[in-house]
Every structure is written in structure tokens, then in C-alpha cells.
Amino acid sequence: MSDTTTGRAPAASGGLLHGLPWLVWRRHRAALACGLAITVLVSAYFVYQHFAVVDFLQQHGARAGGDAGTKFGEEFGTAFEGGVTLLQFLPALIGLFLGAPLIAGEQEHGTIRLVTTQSVSRGRWIAATLALPLALVAVCTTTLSMTFRWMWVPARTLAFHGDWLMSGPYDVTGPMLPAKALFFAVCGIALGMLLKRILTSMVALIVFMGAFSIVWDRVPERLAQLRHAFAPLHQTPQIAADSIYMDNWIATADGRLYGIGTCVNEPTEAAIDACRAKMGITQDVTDYFSFDQMAGMQWRGALILLAASALILGFVVWRARRRPL
């Protein structure tokens, strides 16, 4: 019987991986090698574009409006929009093509029974099966996140019109990309283990990711305290070009907020102003998130995802050790 069938690594593999890690790499090398290749190529592209962006900014400036914004979109629109699109879909692809088949494939083909009836314990097998793929996911997505951020930050007021919260940079830079990739990978692993069929697990994961995205879209704006910019009534409060506008209010001199529709049912502008003056309203207010809040929001969101991933991973390990797979 071959070493691959029995779950034993060759006596002298000669490479960096030995024993069970080598077996895991051997069985999933197509997906893992593809991930490594994509990471190298895409990261190199982001690094190359970083230097091109810096050269552009030195020539044209970093303001979001005017000719600079138009020229920036023409030269780098594809790089930024394509990069964000790829990185936004990457966690889902990892969950579908690495997470879901990781254990389900072994169950569906029956190889898991051969491996776990050899000298290898189920605890060692599940540890090796999970450790190598998840470690590579973390390394690859962290690399992609860092290189994209390096490309994006110098031109953040030009790229995506300065919108870092809803246009993608929030989700694909900092700790968010690896955290979401690990979360979807672990969810795929858990569904694969429970459903025991690759295709069924992938379909279930797609449904789960769709529902999760609807809920998660409402989370980031709750991860930091809104800031307020004030201006005299009828004047627009000024916020930085890399800040995210959220809402408008009107306020009294002591900061009491009222909805922008307060007194608008009065018949004339003069009557509206008189109504507001009677209430002591003297200021226009804009709610916003500033760029320096982004990192804190990302870490809070990432910690939520990592905590959920740890719980799911704990369940996977517990079930693999306690019950037949």
C-alpha cells in the first residue's frame, strides 16, 4: 500500500515539510500552490503600481477634484477597482475551494477512514489538516492586504473618491482581509465536515456567505464613535477629503442635536429660521468618520471575525476527535 494511501509520509521526503504536513500539502497542493502563485503575482503588481502612483502624485498632486482626479482615474482606475474586486472575492473563493473540500473531500472519497485507522491519531491528523492550509491563508492574505494598502494610502483621496469605508479599502486592507478569509475558510471546513459532500458544502457555504454579507454590511459603522463637524447655520461644515460623510444635523449652541427636517413645515424660509431661532438652533452639523479611525474599526471588526473563527475551529477539532468522521 502506498504512503499516500496509508497516511504515512515518505521516510525521507527531503523538503521543508515532513510527515503529516507533507501529506496535507500533497493532497491539496493544487489549491495551495495556486494561492501562493496568485499572492506573489498580485503583490508584485501592487508594489509596481505603488511606485507609479507616487510618481503621479509628485507630478499632479493628491487633490480629489479637477484634472488630477480625472487623470488618476484614467491611469489607475483599473488597478484599484480590479484590485479591490479581486480581494473582496478572495475570502469567498478560499472558503469555497479550500475550506469546503478540505475535510469533505476526504470523507466523500473515503480516504479519511484509511488515514485515521493507521498509526496516526485523529487529533494529530486534524491538527495537521487544519494548520498548514490556515497558516498559508493567513500569510497570503496578510501579504496581499499590506501590498494593496501600500499602493492605496498615498492616493486615498483620489482612489474611490476618498471613500474608504464602503468602496472596498476597509474590507481589503489591515487585518480585515486575513480575518475574513480565515472566517470563511473555517466556515467552509465546518460545513464540509458536517455535510460530508463537497458540492453540497459549497452550495451551503454560498448561502451562508450571502446571508452573512447582508448582516456584516451594517457592522463597520458601529465599530467607532461618529465625530461631529460644526458650522454656523446655513454653512456647510468642512471635513477632510479622506473622511467619510455619514449624516447631517442642526444643533443649538450647547450641542443639542435636532433632525435636519426640524421646522421645515413652516410656510417660508423666514418662518423656518424664526422657528429654529426660537429653539436656539444656530449650527449645521455633519457626522463623519475620519481616516485615523479606520485602523481601530478594522481591528475591532477583525477581532469579532477571529473570535467567531476560533469558536468554529474549536467545534471542528472537538467533533473530529470525539466522533467518527
C-alpha positions as CSV (number, residue, x, y, z in Angstrom):
1,M,0.0,0.0,0.0
2,S,1.4,3.5,-0.9
3,D,2.4,6.0,1.7
4,T,-0.2,8.5,0.5
5,T,-3.0,5.9,0.9
6,T,-1.9,4.9,4.4
7,G,-1.4,8.4,5.6
8,R,2.3,8.0,6.3
9,A,4.8,10.4,4.8
10,P,7.8,9.0,3.0
11,A,10.7,8.2,5.3
12,A,12.9,10.8,3.6
13,S,10.9,13.5,1.9
14,G,13.9,15.8,1.8
15,G,11.9,19.0,1.7
16,L,10.7,21.6,4.2
17,L,7.6,19.5,5.0
18,H,7.7,16.1,6.6
19,G,5.1,13.6,7.9
20,L,1.5,14.7,8.1
21,P,2.1,18.3,6.9
22,W,3.7,16.8,3.7
23,L,0.7,14.6,3.2
24,V,-1.7,17.6,3.6
25,W,0.4,19.6,1.1
26,R,0.4,16.6,-1.3
27,R,-3.3,16.1,-1.2
28,H,-4.2,19.8,-1.6
29,R,-1.2,21.1,-3.4
30,A,-3.2,22.4,-6.4
31,A,-5.2,24.8,-4.3
32,L,-2.3,25.8,-2.0
33,A,0.2,26.3,-4.9
34,C,-2.4,28.3,-6.8
35,G,-2.9,30.5,-3.8
36,L,0.9,31.1,-3.4
37,A,1.3,31.9,-7.1
38,I,-1.6,34.4,-7.0
39,T,-0.1,36.0,-3.9
40,V,3.3,36.5,-5.5
41,L,2.0,37.8,-8.8
42,V,-0.7,40.2,-7.4
43,S,1.5,41.5,-4.6
44,A,4.2,42.3,-7.2
45,Y,1.7,44.1,-9.3
46,F,0.5,46.2,-6.3
47,V,4.2,47.1,-5.4
48,Y,4.8,48.1,-9.0
49,Q,1.7,50.3,-9.0
50,H,2.7,51.9,-5.8
51,F,5.8,53.5,-7.4
52,A,3.7,54.6,-10.4
53,V,1.1,56.2,-8.0
54,V,3.9,58.0,-6.1
55,D,5.3,59.4,-9.4
56,F,1.8,60.5,-10.5
57,L,1.2,62.3,-7.2
58,Q,4.6,64.1,-7.4
59,Q,3.6,65.4,-10.8
60,H,-0.1,66.2,-10.3
61,G,-0.8,66.4,-6.6
62,A,-3.2,64.5,-4.4
63,R,-6.4,66.5,-4.5
64,A,-9.6,64.7,-5.4
65,G,-11.0,67.2,-7.8
66,G,-10.1,68.7,-11.1
67,D,-7.8,67.3,-13.8
68,A,-5.8,65.3,-11.2
69,G,-8.8,63.2,-10.3
70,T,-9.7,62.6,-14.0
71,K,-6.2,61.7,-15.0
72,F,-5.8,59.4,-11.9
73,G,-9.0,57.5,-12.9
74,E,-7.7,57.1,-16.4
75,E,-4.3,55.8,-15.4
76,F,-5.1,53.8,-12.2
77,G,-8.9,53.2,-12.1
78,T,-8.5,49.6,-13.4
79,A,-5.7,48.8,-10.9
80,F,-7.6,50.0,-7.9
81,E,-11.1,48.8,-8.9
82,G,-9.7,45.4,-10.1
83,G,-7.6,45.0,-7.0
84,V,-10.4,45.7,-4.7
85,T,-12.8,43.4,-6.6
86,L,-10.3,40.5,-6.5
87,L,-9.5,41.0,-2.8
88,Q,-13.2,41.3,-1.9
89,F,-14.0,38.0,-3.6
90,L,-10.8,36.2,-2.3
91,P,-12.2,35.2,1.1
92,A,-15.2,33.6,-0.6
93,L,-13.0,31.7,-3.1
94,I,-10.8,30.5,-0.2
95,G,-13.9,29.2,1.6
96,L,-15.3,27.5,-1.4
97,F,-12.2,25.9,-3.0
98,L,-10.0,25.3,0.0
99,G,-12.2,25.3,3.1
100,A,-15.2,23.3,2.0
101,P,-13.3,20.4,0.3
102,L,-10.6,20.2,3.0
103,I,-12.4,17.6,5.1
104,A,-15.4,16.9,2.9
105,G,-13.2,15.6,0.2
106,E,-11.6,13.1,2.5
107,Q,-15.0,12.0,3.7
108,E,-16.5,11.8,0.2
109,H,-13.7,9.7,-1.2
110,G,-13.3,7.5,1.9
111,T,-9.6,8.3,2.4
112,I,-10.2,9.6,5.9
113,R,-11.0,6.1,7.1
114,L,-7.7,4.8,5.8
115,V,-5.7,7.7,7.4
116,T,-7.4,7.5,10.8
117,T,-7.1,3.8,11.1
118,Q,-3.3,3.9,10.7
119,S,-0.8,4.8,13.4
120,V,-1.8,8.5,13.1
121,S,-4.3,9.6,15.8
122,R,-7.3,11.7,14.8
123,G,-6.1,14.5,16.9
124,R,-2.8,14.7,15.0
125,W,-4.5,14.3,11.7
126,I,-7.0,17.1,12.3
127,A,-4.2,19.4,13.6
128,A,-2.0,18.9,10.5
129,T,-5.0,19.1,8.2
130,L,-6.0,22.5,9.6
131,A,-2.7,24.1,10.5
132,L,-0.9,24.2,7.1
133,P,-3.8,25.5,4.9
134,L,-4.9,28.1,7.5
135,A,-1.4,29.2,8.1
136,L,-0.9,29.8,4.3
137,V,-4.3,31.6,4.1
138,A,-3.1,33.9,6.9
139,V,0.3,34.6,5.3
140,C,-1.0,35.1,1.8
141,T,-3.9,37.3,2.6
142,T,-1.8,39.4,5.0
143,T,0.7,39.9,2.2
144,L,-2.0,41.0,-0.2
145,S,-3.6,43.3,2.3
146,M,-0.3,45.0,3.1
147,T,0.8,45.5,-0.5
148,F,-2.6,46.8,-1.6
149,R,-2.6,49.2,1.3
150,W,0.9,50.4,0.4
151,M,-0.4,51.2,-3.1
152,W,-3.7,52.8,-1.9
153,V,-2.7,55.0,1.1
154,P,-0.7,57.7,-0.8
155,A,-3.7,58.2,-3.2
156,R,-6.5,57.6,-0.8
157,T,-8.2,61.0,-1.5
158,L,-8.2,60.2,-5.3
159,A,-8.9,56.4,-5.3
160,F,-12.6,55.7,-4.9
161,H,-13.3,59.4,-4.5
162,G,-11.8,59.2,-1.0
163,D,-14.4,56.6,0.2
164,W,-12.5,54.0,2.2
165,L,-15.5,52.7,4.1
166,M,-18.0,51.5,1.5
167,S,-15.9,51.2,-1.6
168,G,-13.6,48.4,-0.5
169,P,-10.4,49.6,1.2
170,Y,-11.8,49.0,4.6
171,D,-12.5,45.3,3.8
172,V,-9.2,44.5,2.0
173,T,-6.6,46.3,4.0
174,G,-5.2,45.9,7.5
175,P,-6.4,42.9,9.5
176,M,-9.8,42.6,7.8
177,L,-8.8,40.6,4.7
178,P,-7.0,37.8,6.6
179,A,-9.7,37.8,9.3
180,K,-12.5,37.4,6.8
181,A,-10.5,34.9,4.7
182,L,-9.9,32.7,7.8
183,F,-13.5,33.0,8.9
184,F,-14.9,31.8,5.5
185,A,-12.2,29.1,5.3
186,V,-13.2,27.8,8.8
187,C,-16.9,28.0,8.0
188,G,-16.3,26.0,4.8
189,I,-14.3,23.4,6.8
190,A,-17.1,23.1,9.3
191,L,-19.9,22.8,6.7
192,G,-17.8,20.2,4.8
193,M,-17.2,18.1,7.9
194,L,-21.0,18.2,8.7
195,L,-22.4,17.7,5.2
196,K,-19.6,15.3,4.0
197,R,-20.1,16.2,0.3
198,I,-18.0,18.8,-1.5
199,L,-20.7,20.2,-3.8
200,T,-23.3,20.3,-1.0
201,S,-20.9,22.0,1.3
202,M,-20.0,24.6,-1.4
203,V,-23.7,25.4,-2.0
204,A,-24.4,25.7,1.7
205,L,-21.4,28.0,2.1
206,I,-22.6,30.3,-0.7
207,V,-26.0,30.6,1.0
208,F,-24.3,31.3,4.3
209,M,-21.9,33.9,2.9
210,G,-24.8,35.7,1.2
211,A,-26.7,35.9,4.5
212,F,-23.5,36.9,6.4
213,S,-22.7,39.7,4.0
214,I,-26.2,41.3,4.4
215,V,-25.7,41.3,8.2
216,W,-22.0,42.3,8.2
217,D,-22.5,45.3,5.9
218,R,-24.2,47.0,8.9
219,V,-21.4,46.3,11.3
220,P,-18.4,48.6,10.4
221,E,-20.2,51.9,11.0
222,R,-21.0,50.7,14.5
223,L,-17.3,50.0,15.4
224,A,-16.4,53.6,16.1
225,Q,-17.9,56.8,17.5
226,L,-19.1,59.3,14.9
227,R,-17.3,62.6,15.0
228,H,-19.1,65.9,14.5
229,A,-18.1,69.0,12.5
230,F,-19.9,72.3,13.2
231,A,-20.5,75.4,11.2
232,P,-22.8,78.4,11.5
233,L,-26.4,77.7,10.3
234,H,-26.7,77.6,6.5
235,Q,-23.0,77.0,6.1
236,T,-21.6,73.5,5.2
237,P,-19.2,72.1,7.9
238,Q,-15.8,71.2,6.4
239,I,-14.4,67.7,6.8
240,A,-11.1,66.3,5.4
241,A,-11.1,64.8,1.9
242,D,-10.3,61.4,3.3
243,S,-13.2,61.5,5.9
244,I,-16.4,59.6,5.4
245,Y,-19.6,61.7,5.5
246,M,-22.4,59.9,7.4
247,D,-25.3,62.4,8.2
248,N,-26.3,66.0,8.7
249,W,-28.0,67.6,11.7
250,I,-28.7,71.0,13.1
251,A,-27.8,71.9,16.7
252,T,-28.0,74.5,19.4
253,A,-25.1,76.4,20.7
254,D,-24.6,73.9,23.5
255,G,-24.5,71.0,21.1
256,R,-28.1,69.6,21.3
257,L,-28.8,67.9,18.1
258,Y,-32.0,68.1,16.0
259,G,-33.0,66.4,12.8
260,I,-32.4,68.3,9.6
261,G,-36.1,68.4,9.0
262,T,-36.8,70.4,12.1
263,C,-39.2,73.3,11.4
264,V,-39.3,72.7,7.6
265,N,-43.1,72.6,7.6
266,E,-43.2,76.4,8.2
267,P,-44.5,78.3,5.1
268,T,-41.5,80.4,4.4
269,E,-37.7,80.4,4.8
270,A,-38.0,83.3,7.2
271,A,-40.6,81.4,9.3
272,I,-38.3,78.3,9.3
273,D,-35.4,80.5,10.5
274,A,-37.6,82.1,13.2
275,C,-38.8,78.7,14.4
276,R,-35.2,77.4,14.7
277,A,-34.0,80.6,16.3
278,K,-36.8,80.2,18.9
279,M,-35.4,76.7,19.7
280,G,-31.9,78.1,20.0
281,I,-30.6,76.3,16.8
282,T,-27.5,78.1,15.5
283,Q,-25.4,75.4,13.8
284,D,-25.2,73.0,11.0
285,V,-23.6,69.7,12.0
286,T,-22.0,66.9,9.9
287,D,-21.4,63.4,11.3
288,Y,-18.3,61.7,9.8
289,F,-15.6,59.1,10.3
290,S,-12.0,60.3,10.0
291,F,-9.3,58.3,8.3
292,D,-7.4,57.9,11.6
293,Q,-10.4,55.9,12.9
294,M,-10.1,53.3,10.2
295,A,-7.4,51.1,11.8
296,G,-9.3,50.9,15.1
297,M,-12.5,50.0,13.2
298,Q,-10.7,47.3,11.3
299,W,-9.1,45.7,14.4
300,R,-12.5,45.6,16.2
301,G,-14.1,44.0,13.2
302,A,-11.2,41.6,12.7
303,L,-11.4,40.5,16.4
304,I,-15.1,39.7,16.0
305,L,-14.4,37.5,13.0
306,L,-11.3,35.9,14.6
307,A,-13.2,35.1,17.8
308,A,-16.0,33.5,15.7
309,S,-13.4,31.6,13.7
310,A,-11.8,30.3,16.9
311,L,-15.1,29.1,18.2
312,I,-16.0,27.3,14.9
313,L,-12.5,25.8,14.7
314,G,-12.8,24.6,18.3
315,F,-16.0,22.8,17.4
316,V,-14.4,21.2,14.3
317,V,-11.5,19.9,16.4
318,W,-13.7,18.7,19.2
319,R,-16.0,16.9,16.8
320,A,-13.2,15.3,14.8
321,R,-11.6,13.9,18.0
322,R,-14.8,12.8,19.7
323,R,-16.9,11.4,16.8
324,P,-16.3,9.3,13.7
325,L,-15.9,11.5,10.6
